[in-house]
Amino acid sequence: MAEKFIILPFKRVRGGLAPGEMRQASNAVSAEKIATAMAPRHVGVAAYSVQVDEESGDMTSPRILIQFGEIADIAA
């Protein structure tokens, strides 16, 4: 397992929120800076730390580093 840092913008869709295109960051500080820069252009943005199984690519254990606006629960 490896720790990765991702940023997810969220957009409004019928009946709720949906994640937009995921971006990766090299570290937690960079993820927070990217999320901060993206925040004015989206209904919500969150930067996460996730555990990634490098063989399968499966992501688990999302932990929010920073969030702006409305976000959906990606663990659900």
MARMI-108743 format. One line per 8 residues: number of its first residue (from 1); for each residue x, y, z of N, C-alpha, C. Coordinates in Angstrom, 3 decimals, padded with zeros to 6 digits. Example, Ala and Ser with C-alpha at 12.3 -4.5 7.8 and 13.67 -1.06 7.14 Angstrom:
BEGIN
1 = 013.190/-005.690/007.800/012.300/-004.500/007.800/013.200/-003.300/007.800 | 012.850/-002.250/007.080/013.670/-001.060/007.140/012.900/000.030/007.870
***
This chain:
BEGIN
1 = 000.850/-001.190/000.000/000.000/000.000/000.000/000.888/001.243/000.000 | 000.445/002.234/-000.743/001.167/003.500/-000.817/000.189/004.636/-000.537 | 000.677/005.688/000.101/-000.159/006.859/000.343/-000.067/007.781/-000.869 | -001.238/008.213/-001.357/-001.317/009.141/-002.490/-002.175/010.327/-002.074 | -002.021/011.408/-002.789/-002.771/012.633/-002.500/-003.566/013.011/-003.739 | -004.881/013.152/-003.560/-005.752/013.470/-004.689/-006.619/014.678/-004.357 | -007.056/015.350/-005.410/-007.955/016.491/-005.287/-009.169/016.191/-006.152 | -010.353/016.351/-005.561/-011.598/016.107/-006.301/-012.458/017.361/-006.273
9 = -012.764/017.912/-007.441/-013.776/018.969/-007.495/-015.159/018.308/-007.564 | -016.164/018.989/-007.100/-017.536/018.471/-007.149/-018.420/019.436/-007.911 | -019.414/018.867/-008.620/-020.360/019.675/-009.381/-021.775/019.229/-009.042 | -022.710/020.133/-009.262/-024.124/019.805/-009.034/-024.653/018.976/-010.188 | -025.382/017.945/-009.836/-026.107/017.134/-010.807/-027.508/016.937/-010.257 | -028.390/016.455/-011.097/-029.749/016.208/-010.615/-029.716/015.332/-009.377 | -030.288/015.832/-008.302/-030.387/015.027/-007.100/-029.172/015.063/-006.184 | -028.172/015.900/-006.475/-027.049/015.964/-005.543/-025.759/016.461/-006.160
17 = -024.668/015.851/-005.715/-023.333/016.242/-006.152/-022.636/015.066/-006.811 | -021.752/015.373/-007.735/-020.961/014.331/-008.387/-019.516/014.805/-008.463 | -018.573/013.882/-008.309/-017.171/014.277/-008.420/-016.799/014.578/-009.868 | -015.905/015.543/-010.041/-015.368/015.866/-011.356/-014.094/015.074/-011.585 | -013.228/015.619/-012.418/-011.990/014.934/-012.773/-010.979/015.004/-011.621 | -010.497/013.850/-011.203/-009.536/013.749/-010.101/-008.163/014.241/-010.558 | -007.488/014.954/-009.670/-006.108/015.373/-009.922/-005.228/014.777/-008.834 | -003.988/014.496/-009.154/-003.042/013.984/-008.162/-002.080/015.078/-007.763
25 = -001.548/014.951/-006.562/-000.518/015.861/-006.063/000.625/015.024/-005.502 | 001.794/015.620/-005.429/002.972/014.877/-004.969/003.055/014.779/-003.450 | 002.381/015.713/-002.738/002.410/015.681/-001.275/001.189/016.417/-000.724 | 001.024/016.388/000.588/-000.158/016.980/001.220/-000.214/018.490/001.031 | 000.913/019.161/001.146/000.941/020.620/001.000/000.533/021.016/-000.420 | 001.048/020.320/-001.401/000.695/020.584/-002.790/-000.795/020.325/-003.032 | -001.329/019.265/-002.462/-002.755/018.948/-002.612/-003.618/020.065/-002.040 | -003.233/020.596/-000.896/-003.986/021.685/-000.278/-003.922/022.946/-001.134
33 = -002.766/023.242/-001.708/-002.622/024.425/-002.568/-003.465/024.302/-003.831 | -003.468/023.118/-004.446/-004.266/022.898/-005.655/-005.755/023.042/-005.334 | -006.196/022.434/-004.226/-007.610/022.523/-003.830/-008.010/023.970/-003.569 | -007.155/024.722/-002.914/-007.430/026.135/-002.629/-007.580/026.925/-003.921 | -006.715/026.670/-004.889/-006.776/027.367/-006.172/-008.025/026.999/-006.968 | -008.484/025.765/-006.854/-009.654/025.297/-007.602/-010.976/025.732/-006.968 | -010.976/026.027/-005.688/-012.210/026.272/-004.930/-013.149/027.322/-005.537 | -012.649/028.456/-006.013/-013.592/029.455/-006.545/-014.352/029.007/-007.795
41 = -013.872/027.998/-008.485/-014.483/027.571/-009.748/-015.439/026.389/-009.605 | -015.618/025.861/-008.391/-016.439/024.659/-008.197/-017.367/024.827/-007.002 | -018.451/024.051/-006.991/-019.391/024.080/-005.878/-018.738/023.511/-004.614 | -017.755/022.643/-004.810/-016.990/022.077/-003.697/-015.710/021.454/-004.210 | -014.703/021.449/-003.356/-013.405/020.839/-003.681/-012.854/020.239/-002.395 | -012.249/019.065/-002.511/-011.609/018.448/-001.348/-010.291/017.812/-001.768 | -009.316/017.920/-000.873/-008.036/017.227/-001.052/-008.025/016.072/-000.059 | -007.628/014.900/-000.539/-007.633/013.691/000.273/-006.268/013.027/000.290
49 = -006.018/012.311/001.372/-004.935/011.346/001.438/-005.620/009.992/001.346 | -005.149/009.137/000.444/-005.755/007.807/000.279/-004.669/006.744/000.270 | -005.049/005.541/000.637/-004.146/004.398/000.547/-004.443/003.689/-000.767 | -003.414/003.412/-001.552/-003.592/002.786/-002.858/-002.846/001.464/-002.900 | -003.575/000.414/-003.286/-002.956/-000.890/-003.520/-002.280/-000.782/-004.877 | -000.962/-000.819/-004.899/-000.220/-000.564/-006.132/-000.408/-001.670/-007.177 | -000.799/-002.847/-006.759/-001.044/-003.927/-007.727/-002.392/-003.768/-008.420 | -003.445/-003.502/-007.639/-004.790/-003.434/-008.207/-005.222/-002.014/-008.553
57 = -004.594/-001.019/-007.911/-004.995/000.369/-008.122/-006.168/000.796/-007.262 | -006.658/-000.108/-006.391/-007.793/000.215/-005.523/-007.403/001.247/-004.483 | -008.293/002.248/-004.291/-008.076/003.280/-003.283/-008.950/002.996/-002.066 | -008.360/003.123/-000.869/-009.106/002.929/000.376/-008.699/003.988/001.384 | -009.424/004.039/002.470/-009.129/004.899/003.620/-008.954/006.373/003.262 | -009.944/006.990/002.574/-009.794/008.410/002.268/-009.839/009.255/003.539 | -008.924/010.202/003.634/-008.873/011.129/004.779/-008.823/012.536/004.203 | -009.766/013.385/004.591/-009.825/014.752/004.067/-008.698/015.582/004.669
65 = -007.939/016.220/003.788/-006.889/017.139/004.218/-007.442/018.557/004.339 | -008.261/018.952/003.358/-008.884/020.279/003.349/-010.104/020.208/002.448 | -011.124/020.989/002.758/-012.308/021.002/001.904/-012.881/022.404/001.830 | -013.523/022.674/000.693/-014.194/023.943/000.456/-015.567/023.640/-000.105 | -016.584/024.364/000.355/-017.932/024.220/-000.191/-018.544/022.864/000.112 | -019.415/022.438/-000.801/-020.152/021.186/-000.626/-019.414/020.039/-001.304 | -019.258/018.944/-000.572/-018.623/017.755/-001.135/-019.475/016.534/-000.828 | -019.309/015.496/-001.614/-020.026/014.240/-001.400/-019.095/013.279/-000.639
73 = -019.691/012.284/-000.026/-018.915/011.262/000.702/-018.352/010.268/-000.301 | -017.040/010.293/-000.527/-016.450/009.386/-001.516/-016.248/007.986/-000.958 | -016.374/007.815/000.349/-016.189/006.495/000.956/-017.450/005.639/000.815 | -018.570/006.289/000.499/-019.848/005.555/000.414/-019.914/004.687/-000.824
***
